[in-house]
Amino acid sequence: MAPKPAPRRLSGTQPTTRTTRKRDEDAGPDVGEGTDDWAQTKTLIKPPDQLELTEAELKEEFTRILTANNPHAPQNIIRFNFKEGTFKPISFVGQLAVHFSLVGNMILKDSDEGRRQNYRAEMASSQEAVEVQHAEEGEEGEEGGEGEGEEGGEGGEGEEVKEAGSQAEVPAPGAAEAEIEEEDIFVPRKPRERKLTNKFNFSERASQTFNNPLRARECQMEPPPRANFSATANQWEIYDAYMEDLEKQEKSKEKEKGKGPVAKKVGKMKERKKASMESQSDDITKVTQAAKIVERMVNQNTYDDIAQDFKYYEDAADEYRDQEGTLLPLWKFTYDKAKRLAVTALCWNPKYKDLFAVGHGSYDFMKQNRGMLLLYTLKNPSFPEYIFSSECGIMCLDMHVEHPYLVAVGYYDGNVAIYNLKKPHSQPSYKSSAALGKHSEPVWQVRWQKDDMDNNLNFFSVSSDGRIVSWTLVKNELMHTDIIKLKVEGTTTVGPEELNVYTVGCGTAFDFHKQIDYLFLVGTEEGKIYKCSKTYSSQFLDTFEAHNMAVDAVTWNPYHSKVFMSCSSDWTVKIWDHTIKKPMFIYDLNSAVGDVAWAPYSSTVFAAVTTDGKAHVFDLVINKYESICNQPVVAKKKNKITHVQFNAIHPIIIVGDDRGQITSLKLSPNLRKMPKEKKGQEVKKGPAVEIAKLDKLLNLVKEVKT
């Protein structure tokens, strides 16, 4: 039998004592613990409601793209292209958003400035080293001189000792070199060679000038007059200036040529042309006036049914309604260029009762657009009487009582301006700027006030920056004065350098008292209403915790001196007595309230509009708990009503929505009931009767609350 083959052993696998010892040392009690748990496969537990997908669906790839775009970057930037002479939108919008920037003071070593700085430092250090070396050499020289004097005084014995010592202390040449290497000898670097200048175009001279003696003299003089001047230099202004200069040059040339006999004939021809041009302009003005009259006649015939309803129609069904009324739609005012702009302000003209102004802007603050100021009349509902366009949205406006042709407006960018309807141009006559103290946030309301002591026109404005500003028309400028700043109570903190830092309230609406000139109310975004005075700029007279959201409007009663009304986006309308901190009446309208307005004919009638497209009319004498008219006045549900205003004479109201449309509505007889006449008694009318009527209601509410 053949012997059995020995089992094969792999090369290098024979264990040695060294490897076994190392393996025993590395293997400890903790090595290998838990490895079985990781090696074992774990069973996955599927939830019962998991969606089962096929293999193709599981292998399907979905592409996700992450972009780093700035969400606040504008998408509608339009700039003027001088090459083509038109405004063009910019396709590429920069997405860079800078969160923090800091200017550093580091310099690159390889830059020219860094090399110059290193060179200056090396030169300074070399000069210091040379000065130190010279100082040390001077000290050694003084010590050597003193030693020679002492040896000379001692005599021959000293010389013998010196010679013996010199013979014994002669160093070896190698030792001397070692000592020299040990000493720290500074070898200054050679400065850079100065660049040779060109002798043909360079010369260097030194001179000594005489210093004039200083003398101090005093004199008294009047300060020179100063004036602020501001102007813009645009392409068209430069072109006009060149054209004027060219005309002057041509006129001067014509004068030189006109000395001859032919000049008289040319002069007569020019005079005839001027006369013909003046006659043509006069004819055009006459034609425009006639065309306006004809246009109104055509519109009156076109809207004859509406005109008849406005003047004579009275809803006979009100006799059968239980203390309820209706609103009859009349004209609708629209302008093609303002269809996508919201109605941000309404105001009737105080002199011409059929004329009202409309401000157009946008309440979508992420998509701000241009603005427009339009003036309509009931005599021509098809087209506005005046049209003014602006680069920024108009948020509020007011018309002067004594000068009805002056319209004050507030813009979204914080500026205020005054338009003069008598002037033909479309630009404002007065406008604020950053140098003249404009607001830094949107202006929410403006109000004309009485003239100041110098008989200058002035008006007030309120903005989200917390400032109440008085604007005065001085010659050709708007001068501003800060009346009060809305500081939120309880938010004052001590900042750096022990300065008091406080939170500023955002003003949204205000109204001045009809009888007390210095008293006014301010509503804020925090829902508070502040009672303020023009004479106290550092504190409030009173604070009302009015609403839970922003105050959209606040207005004094036109008859009663103690009553005012407010509305808010928290769906409520509240009536207040300014001497009591709690509201007298609270009405919930189930939608955000955009605006409220008191009726001019009664102290107890007011109207409110909501964002769901409804108009509400209240009469506190008839019903203290709910409105006597609740009617949708906008065709589409998507439209939101923003503002409402009563006419001072006619029984109509106008409402504006966020699509740029203004609707006029006539009040039914139940909404404007007057006291009935009794037999043998005259009906009392006037402010005293309206005040007594409202006082009676307030006393009833006070008795119930107490």
C-alpha positions as CSV (number, residue, x, y, z in Angstrom):
1,M,0.0,0.0,0.0
2,A,1.2,3.5,-0.8
3,P,1.6,5.8,2.0
4,K,-1.1,8.5,2.5
5,P,-0.1,11.9,1.3
6,A,0.5,14.5,3.9
7,P,-2.2,17.3,4.1
8,R,-1.3,20.4,2.0
9,R,-0.4,23.6,3.9
10,L,-0.5,27.0,2.2
11,S,2.7,28.9,2.0
12,G,3.1,31.4,4.8
13,T,0.3,30.0,6.9
14,Q,2.5,28.0,9.3
15,P,1.9,29.6,12.7
16,T,4.9,30.8,14.5
17,T,5.4,31.7,18.1
18,R,5.7,35.4,17.3
19,T,2.4,35.6,15.3
20,T,0.5,33.5,17.9
21,R,1.7,35.7,20.7
22,K,0.7,38.9,18.8
23,R,-2.7,37.4,18.0
24,D,-3.3,36.5,21.6
25,E,-2.3,40.0,22.7
26,D,-4.7,41.7,20.2
27,A,-7.6,39.4,21.0
28,G,-9.1,40.7,24.2
29,P,-12.3,39.9,26.0
30,D,-14.3,42.6,24.1
31,V,-13.1,41.8,20.6
32,G,-15.8,40.1,18.5
33,E,-18.7,40.9,20.8
34,G,-21.9,41.7,18.9
35,T,-20.5,40.6,15.5
36,D,-23.0,37.8,15.3
37,D,-25.8,40.3,15.7
38,W,-24.6,42.4,12.8
39,A,-23.9,39.4,10.6
40,Q,-27.5,38.1,11.0
41,T,-30.0,39.3,8.5
42,K,-32.9,41.2,10.0
43,T,-36.4,40.7,8.7
44,L,-38.1,43.9,7.6
45,I,-41.6,44.6,8.9
46,K,-43.9,46.2,6.3
47,P,-46.8,48.4,7.6
48,P,-50.2,47.1,6.6
49,D,-51.1,50.2,4.6
50,Q,-47.9,50.3,2.5
51,L,-48.3,50.8,-1.2
52,E,-47.1,47.8,-3.2
53,L,-45.2,48.8,-6.3
54,T,-43.9,46.7,-9.2
55,E,-40.2,46.2,-10.1
56,A,-40.5,48.7,-13.0
57,E,-42.1,51.3,-10.7
58,L,-39.4,50.8,-8.1
59,K,-36.6,51.2,-10.6
60,E,-38.1,54.3,-12.1
61,E,-36.0,57.4,-11.5
62,F,-37.3,60.8,-10.5
63,T,-35.3,63.9,-11.2
64,R,-35.2,66.6,-8.5
65,I,-33.7,69.9,-9.2
66,L,-32.6,72.2,-6.4
67,T,-32.3,75.9,-7.3
68,A,-30.8,78.7,-5.4
69,N,-33.1,81.4,-6.6
70,N,-33.9,84.5,-4.5
71,P,-37.7,84.4,-3.9
72,H,-37.8,88.2,-3.4
73,A,-36.0,89.0,-6.6
74,P,-38.2,91.1,-8.9
75,Q,-39.5,89.5,-12.0
76,N,-40.8,92.5,-13.9
77,I,-37.8,94.9,-14.1
78,I,-38.2,97.2,-17.1
79,R,-35.4,99.6,-18.2
80,F,-35.0,102.1,-21.0
81,N,-33.0,101.0,-24.0
82,F,-31.3,104.1,-25.4
83,K,-30.2,102.3,-28.5
84,E,-33.8,101.3,-29.6
85,G,-35.5,104.2,-27.7
86,T,-38.0,102.0,-25.9
87,F,-38.6,100.4,-22.5
88,K,-37.7,96.7,-22.5
89,P,-38.0,94.0,-19.9
90,I,-34.8,92.5,-18.5
91,S,-34.7,88.7,-19.0
92,F,-31.8,88.0,-16.6
93,V,-32.5,88.8,-12.9
94,G,-29.7,88.6,-10.4
95,Q,-30.3,86.0,-7.7
96,L,-27.6,87.2,-5.3
97,A,-28.8,87.9,-1.8
98,V,-26.2,89.5,0.4
99,H,-26.7,88.5,4.1
100,F,-23.5,89.9,5.5
101,S,-20.5,91.9,4.2
102,L,-17.4,93.1,6.0
103,V,-14.5,95.1,4.6
104,G,-11.2,93.5,5.7
105,N,-7.8,95.0,6.3
106,M,-5.6,92.2,5.1
107,I,-3.0,92.7,2.3
108,L,-1.7,90.0,0.0
109,K,2.0,89.4,0.4
110,D,2.6,89.1,-3.3
111,S,0.8,92.3,-4.2
112,D,2.6,95.6,-4.8
113,E,1.3,97.1,-1.6
114,G,2.4,94.1,0.4
115,R,5.9,94.3,-1.1
116,R,6.2,98.0,-0.3
117,Q,5.1,97.4,3.3
118,N,7.8,94.6,3.7
119,Y,10.4,96.8,2.2
120,R,9.6,99.6,4.6
121,A,9.8,97.3,7.6
122,E,13.2,95.8,6.5
123,M,14.6,99.3,6.0
124,A,13.4,100.4,9.4
125,S,14.9,97.3,11.1
126,S,18.3,97.7,9.3
127,Q,18.6,101.4,10.4
128,E,17.9,100.4,14.0
129,A,20.5,97.7,13.9
130,V,23.2,100.0,12.4
131,E,22.5,102.6,15.2
132,V,22.8,100.0,17.9
133,Q,26.1,98.8,16.4
134,H,27.5,102.3,16.3
135,A,26.5,102.9,19.9
136,E,28.3,99.7,21.0
137,E,31.5,100.6,19.1
138,G,31.5,104.0,20.8
139,E,31.2,102.5,24.3
140,E,34.1,100.1,23.6
141,G,36.3,103.0,22.4
142,E,35.7,104.9,25.6
143,E,36.6,101.9,27.8
144,G,39.9,101.3,25.8
145,G,41.0,105.0,26.3
146,E,40.5,104.8,30.1
147,G,42.5,101.5,30.3
148,E,45.5,103.1,28.5
149,G,45.6,106.0,30.9
150,E,45.8,103.8,33.9
151,E,48.6,101.7,32.6
152,G,50.7,104.8,31.7
153,G,50.5,106.0,35.3
154,E,51.8,102.8,36.9
155,G,55.3,102.7,35.4
156,G,57.7,100.0,34.2
157,E,56.2,97.3,36.3
158,G,52.9,97.7,34.6
159,E,54.5,97.4,31.2
160,E,56.2,94.2,32.1
161,V,53.0,92.7,33.3
162,K,51.3,93.8,30.1
163,E,53.9,92.2,27.9
164,A,53.8,89.0,29.9
165,G,50.0,88.9,29.7
166,S,50.0,89.7,26.0
167,Q,52.4,86.8,25.3
168,A,50.3,84.4,27.4
169,E,46.9,85.5,26.0
170,V,47.6,85.4,22.2
171,P,44.6,83.4,20.8
172,A,45.0,80.8,18.2
173,P,43.6,81.6,14.7
174,G,40.9,78.9,14.9
175,A,39.6,80.2,18.2
176,A,39.3,83.8,16.9
177,E,37.2,82.6,14.0
178,A,34.9,80.7,16.4
179,E,34.5,83.8,18.6
180,I,33.6,85.9,15.5
181,E,31.0,83.3,14.5
182,E,29.4,83.3,17.9
183,E,28.9,87.0,17.9
184,D,25.7,88.2,16.4
185,I,26.9,90.6,13.7
186,F,24.1,92.2,11.8
187,V,24.8,92.7,8.1
188,P,22.3,95.2,6.8
189,R,20.7,94.3,3.5
190,K,21.6,96.5,0.6
191,P,18.6,98.7,-0.3
192,R,17.3,98.4,-3.7
193,E,19.0,100.5,-6.3
194,R,17.2,103.7,-7.0
195,K,15.8,103.9,-10.5
196,L,17.7,106.4,-12.6
197,T,15.6,109.2,-13.9
198,N,15.7,110.5,-17.4
199,K,17.9,113.6,-17.4
200,F,16.1,115.1,-20.4
201,N,12.7,115.4,-18.9
202,F,13.4,115.3,-15.1
203,S,15.0,117.9,-12.8
204,E,15.2,118.1,-9.1
205,R,15.6,121.4,-7.3
206,A,15.3,122.5,-3.7
207,S,14.5,126.0,-2.6
208,Q,13.7,127.7,0.7
209,T,10.7,130.0,0.7
210,F,10.0,132.9,3.1
211,N,7.4,132.1,5.7
212,N,4.8,134.9,5.9
213,P,4.1,136.0,9.5
214,L,0.7,135.0,10.9
215,R,-1.7,137.7,11.7
216,A,-5.2,137.4,13.2
217,R,-7.8,140.0,12.2
218,E,-11.5,140.0,13.1
219,C,-14.4,141.4,11.1
220,Q,-18.1,141.2,11.2
221,M,-20.2,140.5,8.2
222,E,-23.6,139.2,7.2
223,P,-23.8,135.6,6.2
224,P,-24.2,135.0,2.5
225,P,-27.6,134.0,1.3
226,R,-28.2,130.3,0.8
227,A,-30.6,128.4,-1.3
228,N,-31.2,124.7,-2.0
229,F,-31.1,123.8,-5.7
230,S,-31.8,120.3,-7.1
231,A,-32.2,119.2,-10.7
232,T,-31.8,116.2,-12.9
233,A,-29.8,115.8,-16.1
234,N,-31.5,113.5,-18.5
235,Q,-31.0,112.8,-22.1
236,W,-34.0,114.7,-23.2
237,E,-33.1,117.7,-21.0
238,I,-29.6,117.8,-22.6
239,Y,-31.2,117.6,-26.0
240,D,-33.6,120.5,-25.2
241,A,-30.7,122.6,-24.0
242,Y,-28.8,122.0,-27.2
243,M,-31.9,122.8,-29.3
244,E,-32.4,126.1,-27.4
245,D,-28.8,127.1,-27.9
246,L,-29.1,126.2,-31.6
247,E,-32.2,128.4,-31.9
248,K,-30.4,131.3,-30.2
249,Q,-27.5,131.0,-32.7
250,E,-29.9,130.9,-35.6
251,K,-31.7,134.0,-34.3
252,S,-28.4,135.9,-33.9
253,K,-27.5,135.0,-37.5
254,E,-30.9,136.1,-38.8
255,K,-30.5,139.4,-37.0
256,E,-27.2,140.0,-38.7
257,K,-28.8,139.2,-42.1
258,G,-31.9,141.2,-41.3
259,K,-30.3,144.5,-41.6
260,G,-31.1,144.6,-45.3
261,P,-34.5,145.4,-47.0
262,V,-35.4,141.8,-47.3
263,A,-35.6,141.4,-43.6
264,K,-38.8,143.5,-43.3
265,K,-40.7,141.1,-45.5
266,V,-39.5,138.1,-43.6
267,G,-40.5,139.7,-40.3
268,K,-44.0,140.3,-41.6
269,M,-44.3,136.7,-42.7
270,K,-43.3,135.5,-39.2
271,E,-45.8,137.7,-37.5
272,R,-48.5,136.3,-39.7
273,K,-47.5,132.7,-38.9
274,K,-47.6,133.5,-35.1
275,A,-51.0,135.1,-35.4
276,S,-52.3,132.0,-37.3
277,M,-50.9,129.7,-34.6
278,E,-52.5,131.7,-31.8
279,S,-55.8,131.7,-33.6
280,Q,-55.5,127.9,-34.1
281,S,-54.8,127.3,-30.3
282,D,-57.9,129.5,-29.4
283,D,-60.0,127.5,-31.8
284,I,-58.8,124.2,-30.3
285,T,-59.7,125.3,-26.8
286,K,-63.2,126.3,-28.0
287,V,-63.6,122.9,-29.8
288,T,-62.5,120.9,-26.7
289,Q,-65.1,122.7,-24.6
290,A,-67.8,122.1,-27.1
291,A,-66.7,118.5,-27.5
292,K,-67.0,118.0,-23.7
293,I,-70.5,119.3,-23.7
294,V,-71.5,117.1,-26.6
295,E,-70.0,114.1,-24.9
296,R,-72.0,114.7,-21.8
297,M,-75.1,115.0,-23.8
298,V,-74.5,111.7,-25.5
299,N,-73.8,110.0,-22.2
300,Q,-76.9,111.4,-20.7
301,N,-79.0,110.0,-23.5
302,T,-77.1,106.7,-23.4
303,Y,-77.6,106.3,-19.6
304,D,-81.0,108.0,-19.5
305,D,-82.6,105.2,-17.5
306,I,-80.0,105.3,-14.8
307,A,-80.2,109.1,-14.7
308,Q,-83.9,108.9,-14.2
309,D,-83.5,106.3,-11.4
310,F,-80.8,108.5,-9.7
311,K,-83.1,111.5,-9.6
312,Y,-86.6,110.2,-9.2
313,Y,-86.8,106.5,-8.4
314,E,-87.9,105.5,-4.9
315,D,-88.3,101.8,-4.0
316,A,-92.0,101.4,-3.2
317,A,-91.4,98.0,-1.7
318,D,-89.8,99.6,1.4
319,E,-93.3,100.2,2.8
320,Y,-93.8,96.4,3.1
321,R,-90.4,95.6,4.4
322,D,-89.9,95.4,8.2
323,Q,-87.3,98.1,8.8
324,E,-85.1,97.0,6.0
325,G,-83.7,98.7,2.9
326,T,-81.9,98.0,-0.3
327,L,-79.2,99.5,-2.5
328,L,-80.0,100.3,-6.2
329,P,-77.0,100.0,-8.5
330,L,-76.5,103.0,-10.7
331,W,-73.4,103.8,-12.8
332,K,-70.2,101.8,-12.9
333,F,-67.0,103.7,-13.5
334,T,-64.0,101.9,-15.1
335,Y,-60.9,102.9,-17.0
336,D,-59.0,100.5,-19.3
337,K,-55.5,101.3,-18.0
338,A,-56.6,100.9,-14.4
339,K,-58.5,97.6,-14.6
340,R,-55.8,95.5,-12.8
341,L,-55.2,98.2,-10.1
342,A,-57.1,98.1,-6.9
343,V,-59.1,101.1,-5.6
344,T,-57.0,102.3,-2.7
345,A,-58.8,105.6,-1.9
346,L,-62.1,107.5,-2.6
347,C,-62.9,111.1,-1.9
348,W,-65.8,113.4,-3.0
349,N,-65.0,117.0,-4.0
350,P,-66.1,119.4,-1.3
351,K,-67.3,122.0,-3.8
352,Y,-68.5,120.1,-6.9
353,K,-70.8,117.4,-5.4
354,D,-70.9,115.3,-8.6
355,L,-67.0,115.0,-8.8
356,F,-65.0,112.4,-6.9
357,A,-61.4,111.3,-6.9
358,V,-60.1,107.7,-7.1
359,G,-56.7,106.5,-6.1
360,H,-55.4,103.3,-7.8
361,G,-52.6,101.1,-6.5
362,S,-52.0,97.6,-5.2
363,Y,-52.4,95.8,-1.9
364,D,-50.3,92.9,-3.1
365,F,-47.0,94.1,-1.7
366,M,-44.9,91.5,-3.5
367,K,-46.1,92.7,-6.9
368,Q,-46.1,96.5,-6.8
369,N,-47.1,98.2,-9.9
370,R,-47.7,101.7,-11.2
371,G,-50.5,103.9,-9.8
372,M,-53.1,106.3,-11.1
373,L,-55.2,109.2,-9.9
374,L,-58.5,109.5,-11.7
375,L,-61.4,112.0,-11.2
376,Y,-64.9,111.0,-12.4
377,T,-68.1,113.0,-12.6
378,L,-71.6,111.7,-12.5
379,K,-72.3,113.7,-15.7
380,N,-69.9,111.5,-17.7
381,P,-69.6,108.0,-16.4
382,S,-67.8,106.6,-19.5
383,F,-64.5,108.4,-19.2
384,P,-62.6,110.2,-16.4
385,E,-62.4,114.0,-16.3
386,Y,-58.8,114.0,-15.1
387,I,-56.1,111.4,-15.5
388,F,-52.7,111.4,-13.7
389,S,-50.3,108.5,-13.8
390,S,-47.5,107.8,-11.3
391,E,-44.6,105.4,-11.2
392,C,-45.6,104.1,-7.8
393,G,-49.0,103.0,-6.4
394,I,-51.2,105.6,-4.8
395,M,-52.4,104.4,-1.3
396,C,-54.5,107.5,-0.1
397,L,-55.7,110.9,-1.1
398,D,-57.6,113.9,0.2
399,M,-59.1,117.1,-1.4
400,H,-58.7,120.6,0.1
401,V,-62.0,122.1,1.4
402,E,-61.2,125.8,0.5
403,H,-59.1,125.0,-2.6
404,P,-60.9,122.0,-4.2
405,Y,-58.4,121.9,-7.1
406,L,-55.6,120.7,-4.8
407,V,-55.4,116.9,-4.2
408,A,-52.9,115.5,-1.7
409,V,-51.8,111.9,-2.3
410,G,-49.6,109.4,-0.5
411,Y,-47.5,106.8,-2.4
412,Y,-46.4,103.3,-1.5
413,D,-42.7,104.3,-1.6
414,G,-43.3,106.8,1.3
415,N,-43.5,110.0,-0.7
416,V,-46.3,112.5,-0.6
417,A,-47.4,114.8,-3.4
418,I,-49.9,117.5,-4.3
419,Y,-51.6,117.7,-7.7
420,N,-53.1,120.9,-9.1
421,L,-56.1,120.3,-11.3
422,K,-55.8,123.8,-12.9
423,K,-52.4,123.0,-14.4
424,P,-52.4,121.1,-17.7
425,H,-49.3,118.9,-17.1
426,S,-49.7,115.5,-15.5
427,Q,-46.9,115.7,-13.0
428,P,-47.5,116.7,-9.3
429,S,-46.9,120.4,-8.5
430,Y,-45.2,119.5,-5.2
431,K,-43.5,116.2,-4.2
432,S,-41.4,115.1,-1.3
433,S,-38.1,113.4,-1.5
434,A,-35.5,111.6,0.7
435,A,-33.8,115.0,1.3
436,L,-37.1,116.5,2.4
437,G,-37.8,113.8,5.0
438,K,-40.1,111.4,3.2
439,H,-41.5,108.3,4.9
440,S,-39.6,105.1,4.8
441,E,-42.7,102.9,4.6
442,P,-46.1,103.2,2.7
443,V,-48.2,106.2,3.4
444,W,-51.7,105.0,4.5
445,Q,-53.6,108.2,4.9
446,V,-53.3,112.0,4.3
447,R,-55.6,114.8,5.7
448,W,-55.7,118.5,4.9
449,Q,-55.7,120.8,7.9
450,K,-56.3,124.5,8.5
451,D,-53.6,126.9,7.4
452,D,-50.8,127.7,9.8
453,M,-50.0,131.0,11.4
454,D,-48.3,132.2,8.2
455,N,-51.3,131.3,6.1
456,N,-49.4,128.4,4.5
457,L,-51.2,125.3,3.3
458,N,-50.5,122.1,5.3
459,F,-51.6,118.5,5.6
460,F,-50.8,115.5,7.7
461,S,-49.7,112.0,6.8
462,V,-49.4,108.6,8.6
463,S,-47.2,105.8,7.6
464,S,-46.0,102.3,8.7
465,D,-42.7,103.8,9.9
466,G,-44.6,105.1,13.0
467,R,-44.3,108.8,12.1
468,I,-47.1,111.4,12.0
469,V,-45.7,114.1,9.8
470,S,-47.0,117.6,9.1
471,W,-46.2,118.9,5.6
472,T,-46.2,122.7,4.9
473,L,-46.2,124.3,1.4
474,V,-43.5,127.0,1.6
475,K,-43.0,128.7,-1.7
476,N,-42.1,125.8,-4.0
477,E,-41.1,123.2,-1.4
478,L,-42.8,120.8,1.0
479,M,-41.3,121.3,4.5
480,H,-41.9,118.5,7.0
481,T,-42.3,118.4,10.8
482,D,-42.5,115.2,12.8
483,I,-45.6,115.6,15.1
484,I,-45.4,112.3,17.0
485,K,-43.8,108.9,16.8
486,L,-45.8,105.8,17.7
487,K,-43.9,104.0,20.4
488,V,-45.2,100.7,21.6
489,E,-45.6,100.8,25.4
490,G,-43.5,98.3,27.4
491,T,-40.9,97.6,24.7
492,T,-38.3,100.1,25.7
493,T,-34.9,98.5,26.3
494,V,-31.4,99.8,27.1
495,G,-29.1,99.4,24.1
496,P,-25.4,100.1,23.6
497,E,-24.0,103.3,25.2
498,E,-27.0,103.3,27.6
499,L,-29.4,104.4,24.8
500,N,-33.1,103.7,25.1
501,V,-34.3,101.5,22.2
502,Y,-38.0,101.1,21.6
503,T,-40.3,99.3,19.2
504,V,-42.1,101.6,16.7
505,G,-45.8,101.0,16.0
506,C,-47.1,100.9,12.4
507,G,-49.7,103.5,11.7
508,T,-52.5,102.5,9.3
509,A,-55.2,105.1,9.7
510,F,-56.0,108.4,11.4
511,D,-58.7,111.1,11.7
512,F,-58.8,114.6,13.1
513,H,-61.6,115.9,15.4
514,K,-64.2,118.0,13.6
515,Q,-64.4,120.5,16.4
516,I,-61.3,120.2,18.6
517,D,-58.5,121.2,16.3
518,Y,-55.6,119.6,18.2
519,L,-57.2,116.2,18.9
520,F,-56.8,113.2,16.5
521,L,-56.9,109.4,16.6
522,V,-54.3,107.0,15.1
523,G,-54.9,103.3,14.3
524,T,-52.0,100.8,14.2
525,E,-51.3,97.3,12.8
526,E,-51.1,96.0,16.4
527,G,-54.9,96.7,16.7
528,K,-54.5,99.7,19.1
529,I,-55.9,103.1,18.7
530,Y,-54.0,106.1,20.2
531,K,-55.7,109.4,21.1
532,C,-53.0,112.0,20.4
533,S,-52.6,115.8,20.5
534,K,-50.7,118.1,18.2
535,T,-49.2,119.9,21.1
536,Y,-47.8,116.8,22.9
537,S,-45.3,114.9,20.8
538,S,-43.8,112.7,23.6
539,Q,-46.9,110.9,24.9
540,F,-50.4,109.8,24.1
541,L,-53.5,111.2,25.7
542,D,-55.1,107.7,25.9
543,T,-54.7,104.2,24.4
544,F,-57.6,101.9,23.4
545,E,-57.1,98.1,23.0
546,A,-59.4,98.1,20.1
547,H,-58.9,95.1,17.8
548,N,-57.0,91.8,17.5
549,M,-55.7,92.7,14.0
550,A,-54.8,95.8,12.1
551,V,-57.1,98.8,12.2
552,D,-58.2,99.5,8.7
553,A,-60.1,102.8,9.3
554,V,-61.0,105.1,12.2
555,T,-63.3,108.1,11.8
556,W,-65.0,110.7,14.1
557,N,-68.8,111.1,14.1
558,P,-69.7,114.3,12.1
559,Y,-72.2,115.4,14.8
560,H,-71.2,114.1,18.2
561,S,-67.9,115.3,19.6
562,K,-67.3,112.2,21.8
563,V,-68.1,109.3,19.4
564,F,-65.8,107.7,16.9
565,M,-65.9,104.4,14.9
566,S,-63.2,101.9,13.9
567,C,-63.1,98.8,11.8
568,S,-60.5,96.0,11.4
569,S,-59.5,92.8,9.6
570,D,-60.8,90.9,12.6
571,W,-64.3,91.1,11.1
572,T,-65.6,93.7,13.6
573,V,-66.9,97.3,13.6
574,K,-66.8,99.1,16.9
575,I,-68.3,102.4,18.1
576,W,-66.5,104.2,20.9
577,D,-66.9,107.0,23.4
578,H,-63.4,108.5,23.6
579,T,-63.9,109.1,27.4
580,I,-64.5,105.4,27.9
581,K,-62.0,102.7,27.1
582,K,-64.6,100.0,26.3
583,P,-66.6,100.0,23.1
584,M,-70.3,101.0,23.2
585,F,-71.3,98.9,20.2
586,I,-69.6,95.8,18.6
587,Y,-70.8,94.3,15.2
588,D,-69.3,91.1,13.7
589,L,-69.7,91.1,9.9
590,N,-68.2,87.5,9.3
591,S,-65.5,88.9,7.0
592,A,-62.6,91.3,7.0
593,V,-63.9,94.9,7.0
594,G,-62.2,97.1,4.5
595,D,-63.7,100.5,5.3
596,V,-66.5,102.4,7.2
597,A,-68.1,105.8,6.7
598,W,-70.6,107.9,8.6
599,A,-73.7,109.2,6.8
600,P,-73.7,113.0,6.4
601,Y,-77.4,113.3,7.0
602,S,-77.7,111.4,10.3
603,S,-75.6,110.8,13.4
604,T,-76.8,107.1,13.7
605,V,-76.4,105.9,10.1
606,F,-73.1,104.4,8.8
607,A,-72.0,102.0,6.1
608,A,-69.3,99.3,6.1
609,V,-67.9,97.1,3.3
610,T,-66.3,93.7,3.6
611,T,-63.9,91.6,1.5
612,D,-66.6,89.1,0.6
613,G,-68.2,91.7,-1.7
614,K,-71.0,92.9,0.6
615,A,-72.1,96.4,1.7
616,H,-73.7,96.8,5.1
617,V,-75.8,99.8,6.2
618,F,-76.7,100.4,9.9
619,D,-79.1,102.7,11.6
620,L,-78.8,102.6,15.4
621,V,-82.2,104.2,15.9
622,I,-84.0,101.5,14.0
623,N,-81.9,98.5,15.0
624,K,-79.0,98.5,17.5
625,Y,-78.1,94.8,17.0
626,E,-77.7,94.2,13.2
627,S,-77.6,96.0,9.9
628,I,-80.8,97.0,8.1
629,C,-79.2,96.4,4.7
630,N,-76.8,93.5,3.8
631,Q,-76.4,93.3,0.1
632,P,-73.7,92.0,-2.3
633,V,-72.7,94.8,-4.7
634,V,-69.9,93.1,-6.7
635,A,-70.7,90.8,-9.6
636,K,-67.9,88.3,-9.0
637,K,-67.2,86.6,-5.7
638,K,-63.5,87.0,-6.3
639,N,-63.7,90.8,-6.2
640,K,-63.1,92.4,-2.8
641,I,-64.6,95.7,-1.8
642,T,-61.9,98.0,-0.4
643,H,-63.5,101.5,0.2
644,V,-66.9,103.3,0.6
645,Q,-67.9,106.9,0.7
646,F,-71.3,108.8,1.2
647,N,-72.2,111.8,-1.0
648,A,-72.8,115.0,0.9
649,I,-76.1,115.9,-0.9
650,H,-77.4,113.1,-3.0
651,P,-78.6,109.8,-1.3
652,I,-75.9,107.7,-3.0
653,I,-72.7,105.9,-2.0
654,I,-69.7,104.8,-4.1
655,V,-67.8,101.6,-3.4
656,G,-64.5,100.5,-5.0
657,D,-63.1,97.0,-5.4
658,D,-59.7,95.4,-6.0
659,R,-60.3,95.2,-9.8
660,G,-60.3,99.0,-10.4
661,Q,-64.1,99.3,-10.7
662,I,-66.2,102.0,-8.8
663,T,-69.9,101.3,-8.4
664,S,-72.5,104.0,-7.4
665,L,-75.5,102.8,-5.3
666,K,-78.7,104.7,-4.3
667,L,-80.1,104.3,-0.8
668,S,-83.7,103.2,-0.5
669,P,-86.1,105.3,1.6
670,N,-85.8,103.0,4.7
671,L,-82.0,103.7,4.8
672,R,-82.5,107.4,5.1
673,K,-85.6,107.9,7.2
674,M,-86.1,111.3,8.8
675,P,-88.2,112.1,11.9
676,K,-91.9,112.1,11.1
677,E,-93.9,115.3,11.4
678,K,-96.6,115.3,14.1
679,K,-99.8,117.3,13.8
680,G,-99.3,120.8,15.1
681,Q,-95.6,120.4,15.7
682,E,-92.7,121.4,13.7
683,V,-90.0,118.8,13.1
684,K,-86.7,119.9,14.6
685,K,-83.7,119.6,12.4
686,G,-80.0,120.4,12.8
687,P,-77.0,119.2,14.7
688,A,-78.6,119.6,18.1
689,V,-81.3,117.0,17.2
690,E,-78.7,114.5,15.9
691,I,-76.5,114.9,19.0
692,A,-79.5,114.3,21.3
693,K,-80.6,111.3,19.3
694,L,-77.2,109.7,19.6
695,D,-76.8,110.7,23.3
696,K,-80.1,108.9,24.0
697,L,-78.7,105.6,22.6
698,L,-75.4,106.0,24.5
699,N,-77.1,106.6,27.8
700,L,-79.2,103.4,27.3
701,V,-76.0,101.4,26.6
702,K,-74.2,102.9,29.7
703,E,-77.2,102.0,31.9
704,V,-77.2,98.4,30.7
705,K,-73.4,98.0,31.3
706,T,-73.5,99.5,34.8
